[in-house]
Amino acid sequence: MTSHQKLDQSLPIYFNAEEVAERLRKSKRWLEGVLAEDKRRRPCEQLFQFHLRHGRTRLWTPEA
């Protein structure tokens, strides 16, 4: 195993909104609607805010 293989295996995998919606078998618009509705709740009641941001892009890991 080379150091590059080790490095590649340790990097997290990120999915954008389109990829997450596809994995859920829903549309991107549906996902954005669910996230917007959830964001209007109080912070302690939010259920779906498990994404990271890279600029304006939301990113998710498989664990999230």
N, C-alpha and C positions, 0 to 999 in steps of 0.2 A: 504494500500500500504506500503510495507516494504522499507527500505532504499536501498536494493539490486535492487528492481524493479525500483526505481527512478534512480539509477545509470545506470542500463542497458538501460533505455529509453533515457538517455542523451548521451550515447556513440554514436559517428558517425559510420555509416556502411561504410566499405571500400570494393571495388571490385578490383581484380587483372586484368591483361590484358586479360586472358582467359575468365573471367566472363563478362568483358565489351564487348568483341568481340561477345560472345554468346548473350548478350542482344541486340546488334546491328544486329544480324543475319549475321555476317561476320566472317572470319577466324582471328585467332590471328596474322598470318603473314600479312594479309591485314592491320590490325590496326597498327602493328609495322611499316609497310611501310608508312602509312599516317603520323604517328608521326615523322618518320625519315625525310620525305620530308618537313614537317612543320618546323622541327628544323633547316633546312638549310636556312630558311628565316630570314630576320632581325627580332630582337626581337619585334619591333612594328608591324610587319606584321604576327606574329605567331597567328594561330587560335585555335590550339588544345593542347596547353601546360597547361592543367588544372589539372595535376596530382601531387600527392605528391610522395616522394620517401621514402622508408623504406629500407635502404641499396641499393641494385641494383634493387629492385622491385618497379615498378610503381603501385600506388594505386589511385583509384578514389572514390569520394563520389557520391551519387545519384544526388546531385545538380550540380556537375561538368559534 
